[in-house]
Amino acid sequence: MFSSLCDFASSIGDSKSRGFFFLLRKPNQTVLEAQARVCTGPTQTKPLSEDQAFKVLDTILRSVRGELKDEEQVSKAQLGAFFSAMTIRANAFPEWIPHQNPLL
């Protein structure tokens, strides 16, 4: 069905036929793109640039403060998924770190 949680998360915004459309709002696109970069393997690393990382952080902070429109807000579920993926990536696979940072 879905090869990963990232595929599932990506499909929610486009899945009127699956019944999710009326239950869940579309994920925030900025954070969704960052999630797609986090959900990669050691040879598929697509790190965010500094500008992209600050854009994601700004989007999350503005959403938490209630400064974004309803359709642009980052849901609690998406925040949880993003930070969980970041934590898992940083702590569970130390062998990936050299691939992500050429200075190591």
Long-range contacts (C-beta under 8 A, 24 or more apart in sequence): 4-39, 5-39, 5-81, 6-35, 6-36, 6-39, 9-35, 9-78, 9-81, 10-36, 24-75, 24-77, 25-70, 25-71, 25-73, 25-75, 26-71, 27-74, 27-75, 27-78, 28-59, 28-63, 28-68, 28-72, 28-73, 28-74, 28-75, 28-78, 30-55, 30-56, 30-59, 31-56, 31-59, 31-60, 31-74, 31-78, 31-79, 31-82, 32-78, 34-82, 35-78, 35-81, 35-82, 35-85, 38-82, 38-85, 38-86, 38-89, 39-85, 41-96, 42-93, 42-95, 42-96, 42-99, 43-99, 45-96, 45-99, 45-100, 47-100
